Amino acid sequence: MDTPVAQGIAREYLDKIGISHISLYRAPSCSSLEIFYTMFIRAIMTKEKKILIERPHKMIDNLQEINTILKMLESINDDKEIVILDTYDNEFYYEGCICNIIR
C-alpha cells in the first residue's frame, strides 16, 4: 500500500475516534494514549488476524479505566481478535471489564 493511501486510511480511523488532529504530529507531541491508538491503527492495517497488546498499563500513562479504551478499540476494529496480556499485579484494573479474562 502506498504511503498516501495508508495515511488516508489511518486518518479515517483517527477521525472515527475523534483524534484526527494528531495525524500530522510527531510522536513527542502526542500523549501516551494517542500513541497507543496510533499503534493499534497500524496493527489494524496489517494482514494479521490477531492484535496482541502486552501490558497496556505500561504503555498508557495514568490508565485507570480499561473499558473506555476497549470500547474505543472495538469501534475501529473491523474483524481482528484483540488479545491483551497482563500480569496478575494489574488484575484489579480489569474488574468489571467487558473482556474475557483467562487466568
Legacy VTK file of the C-alpha trace (Angstrom):
# vtk DataFile Version 3.0
C-alpha trace
ASCII
DATASET POLYDATA
POINTS 103 float
0.000 0.000 0.000
1.472 3.390 -0.917
2.097 5.935 1.776
-0.617 8.453 0.743
-3.262 5.691 0.703
-2.136 4.338 4.092
-2.113 7.841 5.563
-5.644 8.453 4.292
-6.937 5.223 5.827
-5.165 5.938 9.117
-6.638 9.447 9.171
-10.146 7.958 8.732
-9.580 5.683 11.738
-8.266 8.599 13.796
-11.350 10.591 12.805
-13.643 7.752 13.973
-12.215 8.076 17.471
-12.110 11.860 17.407
-8.371 12.468 17.272
-7.690 13.136 13.589
-5.963 16.365 14.619
-2.879 14.308 15.573
-2.390 12.901 12.064
0.435 15.324 11.287
2.021 15.296 14.761
5.342 13.668 15.575
5.404 11.164 18.445
6.884 13.576 21.046
3.865 15.861 20.541
1.365 13.079 21.313
0.124 11.731 24.626
0.796 8.104 25.513
-2.867 7.318 24.776
-2.661 8.917 21.321
0.483 6.892 20.581
-1.304 3.737 21.772
-4.239 4.386 19.416
-1.827 5.062 16.549
-0.040 1.756 17.172
-3.408 -0.018 17.283
-4.448 1.549 13.971
-1.188 0.389 12.412
-1.957 -3.124 13.657
-5.461 -2.964 12.154
-3.962 -2.122 8.786
-1.834 -5.304 8.686
-2.949 -8.652 7.294
-2.642 -10.374 10.667
-5.893 -11.680 12.190
-4.878 -11.096 15.833
-3.728 -7.995 17.631
-1.686 -8.687 20.742
-1.491 -5.916 23.330
1.032 -6.601 26.046
0.605 -4.797 29.375
-1.352 -1.703 28.296
-0.805 -0.140 31.728
2.903 0.122 30.909
2.167 1.879 27.603
-0.516 4.342 28.684
0.242 6.825 31.463
-2.382 7.028 34.221
-4.638 4.381 32.675
-7.415 3.784 35.180
-10.405 2.736 33.064
-9.636 -0.038 30.583
-13.275 -0.329 29.413
-13.164 3.122 27.806
-10.087 2.082 25.847
-11.606 -1.276 24.864
-14.800 0.364 23.608
-12.747 2.774 21.521
-10.693 -0.097 20.080
-13.835 -2.065 19.235
-15.332 0.970 17.475
-12.486 0.967 14.944
-11.747 -2.768 14.841
-13.210 -4.483 11.805
-12.598 -8.177 12.268
-9.441 -8.775 14.251
-9.232 -10.662 17.508
-7.771 -8.481 20.264
-5.720 -10.278 22.919
-4.449 -8.406 25.981
-1.667 -9.933 28.056
-1.028 -8.547 31.502
0.354 -9.596 34.869
-1.578 -10.688 37.944
-0.408 -7.492 39.641
-2.633 -5.491 37.282
-5.669 -7.758 37.569
-7.601 -5.189 39.615
-7.630 -2.851 36.578
-9.845 -5.353 34.774
-12.586 -5.685 37.413
-15.963 -5.305 35.712
-14.218 -5.402 32.361
-16.111 -6.075 29.143
-13.399 -8.518 28.027
-12.982 -12.176 28.899
-10.275 -12.815 31.458
-8.331 -16.059 31.195
-6.110 -16.981 34.109
LINES 1 104
103 0 1 2 3 4 5 6 7 8 9 10 11 12 13 14 15 16 17 18 19 20 21 22 23 24 25 26 27 28 29 30 31 32 33 34 35 36 37 38 39 40 41 42 43 44 45 46 47 48 49 50 51 52 53 54 55 56 57 58 59 60 61 62 63 64 65 66 67 68 69 70 71 72 73 74 75 76 77 78 79 80 81 82 83 84 85 86 87 88 89 90 91 92 93 94 95 96 97 98 99 100 101 102
